[in-house]
Amino acid sequence: MVMELVTIKEVSTFLNVKEPTLYSWVRNGSIPSYKVGGLVRFDMEEVKEWLRQSRATARNVTKTKTKSSGLDIDNIIKKAVEDVTGKRYNTSKRETSPNQGLRKEV
């Protein structure tokens, strides 16, 4: 079997995604790729197989969808900032305020 190596532009067109998205997928290892002389190349058969496997995975994810665990990212950030800095975190402004809302120890 002969490998058919193609460029990022060809895979971008084939998958109908932007090139920066593909570079991101290459960096995090999401899509099979090769580095040839410093250039990113793809084996088209591997890309097609990856695509088929992604479809099956997407179906499984849809079926196993669960309700939100109730975690609110703003509250998580707020608590973490307050714990580390002793400063109050304003979620609407995304900034901290020194000594605002601190309680005196009794």
TAQUITA-V822409 format. One line per field, one symbol per residue. psi: psi as a letter, one per 30 degrees, with the letter a starting at -180 (. if undefined). A space follows every 10 residues. Layout:
psi: ???
This chain:
psi: kkkjklleee eeeefhllee eeeeeeegge kklljjhfkk lkjeeeeeee eeeeeeeeee eeegkllkgg kjeeeeeeee eeeefglkkj eefhllkkgk gkkkk.
